């Protein structure tokens, strides 16, 4: 499939996916160079994970070394009128070396609760992984809770992926041994007075090296989770909650499975629609549920789409896809839903991309604006020699 528009240094066309039209707008660049005080150094991976509400954006920088060497950080930006302004840098109260706090992030719909995963932090045991909860109160942001698996083991990868909806949180732990070595699992937490573990989800057919939980999506009583290494091709699973308990209701595979496709490396839910990325095959499959039955709708791809499908984000009428390996620099793509099909893609290619920048490492939405993480992009500022190189940026369209 050939791109419809390319966004570069000469022409800025922004696809308003939610509205389904094309608008003229200059992209906004967010980076940690706008912070006062010490700035992240080269390789912080700012923008490798992001989440957003209508008025806030949460950006992960898992290799940030402010609190500890590669201990990680997360940055909050707030919308003030037409501007996005830096608000606060979040770090773990017990940050340790190589915890990689910021590997995955999630933000409540109202933007007042932030979840930041440190998938190598100490939980119930060392290096099992943890998720930190921050609340925004009258006097700013405060860490309020540290979540971890009650039955965790070292290197479980608790916090591989995160998704939140209301008072429910899904946490991927892609490297747990549940019925098979590194089969993976997904933990569910519920909030009443505090966040408490309520369930651990495991496929009916746990498989060796499946990495179930490498990606998660949550909408109401439905959770989708990817297992990108099942049978060396990948699969996605759907769980539904009924009468107070969770059960597996579907296992979805590519229409034309291929070795090392990594089908399930990325997932997202919107209503009864599910997008599943397969970056090894450079494809994204879109499925739809009707009457409790999942049906394949369409498989999307682009020519030369290096890692197309590494990240996906569904909107009401649109789909964003990250392809951080295209041309060694990366790109992001947008599709508009047209009846039962999808438009040709709009391409986002920031000016000045260099080899290794990883544009499209994260994608998302905020009030119809498109968010694209460039995990190793350069800062735009007055940093000293080498200080702003490969730090990472996020573009808002």
Secondary structure, 3 states (H helix, E strand, C coil): CCCCEEECCCCCEEEECCCCEEEECCCEEEEHHHCCCCCCCCCCCCCCEEEECCCEEEEEECCCCCCCCCCEEEEEEEEECCEEEEEEEECCCCCCCCCCEEEEEEECCCCCEEEEEECCCCCCCCCCCEEEEEEEECCEEEEEEEECCCCCCCCCCEEEEEEEECCEEEEEECCCCCCCCCCEEEEEEEECCCEEEEEEECCCCCCCCCCEEEEEEEECCEEEEEECCHHHCEEEEEEEEECCEEEEEEEECCCCCCCCCCEEEEEEEECCEEEEEECCCCEEEEEEEECCEEEEEEEECCCCCCCCCCEEEECCCEEEEEECCHHHCEEEEEEEEECCEECCCEEECCCCCCCCCCEEEEEEEECCEEEEEECCCCCCCCCCCCCCCCCCEEEEC
